[in-house]
Amino acid sequence: MPQGHDIKGIIEKVAQIIISELKLEDVTVETFNPDLDLIDELGIDSMDLATIALVLQDEYKIMIDEDDYPKLKTIRLIAGYVEEKISARE
């Protein structure tokens, strides 16, 4: 399994992607709470989530079903979802 495809590596990568895509200032991978509710607490909308999903699909070569977007509320949940998709394809 390539490095960075363990859950900790995925959580860090998802945090990097969200920080980058949403241009979050004063937030680092180390300070980003993986259990923060991205929709209710960070204010991510469906367009932001779609963008993040597209980047994750490219990064990990997986498909993220639009119907699954409501499940992707925290970095930890997104990382678990990505890990499942990677495991399913291996």
N, C-alpha and C positions, 0 to 999 in steps of 0.2 A: 504494500500500500504506500503510495507516495507520501512524503512528509507533508504535514499540514492537513492531512485528511482524517486526523483524529479529532475528537470533539473539541478539545481545547484549541487546536489549530483552526478549525472551522469557525469557532466562536470569534477568534481574533480576526479572521479574514472577513467575516460578516460585519463585524464592528468597523473595520477599515473601510469596507464598501459603503456602509451607511454614512460614516463620517465624511467620506469623499463625495458621495452622490448628493447628500443634503447640505454640503458645505458647512458642517457644524464647526463652530469656532470654540476654542477653550475645552474641547473634548478630545481625549486620547483613547486609544484602545484600552490602556490600563485603567482609565477612570470611567469608562462606559460600563454601566451596570447591565450585565447580560439579561437581567430579569425585568428591566424597565419596560413598561408597556409602551410600545412605539406609537401606537395610535392615540391612546388616551393621554399619555404623559408627554410624549414628544411631538404629537400633532401631525404624524405622518398621514398623508391622504392616499387614496387608491392609486393616483398617478405615481407618487413616490414609491409605493410598494411595488407597482408594476415595473418601474425602472430598476429597483433593487433586484427584483426577481429575474429580470433579463440579464443583469450583470452576473448574478449567481449562476444562471444557466450557462452563460459563456465560460465562466471561471471553472465550473465543475463538470461541464458537459452533461447536464441533467435537464430534464423537463420539469417545470413547475406548473402544475395545473391551476388555472385561474380560480377554480372552485376551492382550492386549498388556501388562497390568500387570507381568508379570515382566521385561519389557524396560525398564521405567521405573525404573532403579536409581539414576541420578544426575540432578542438575539439568540437566547438559548433554545427557544422553540424552532427558530429558523435553522439553527445549526443542527439540531436533532433531525429535522426534516431533510436537510441536505445530506446528512450522514446516512439516513435510511435510503435515500435515492442512490447514493454512491454504492452502498452495500448491495442493493437490489440489482445493479447493473454488473457487479463483479462476479 
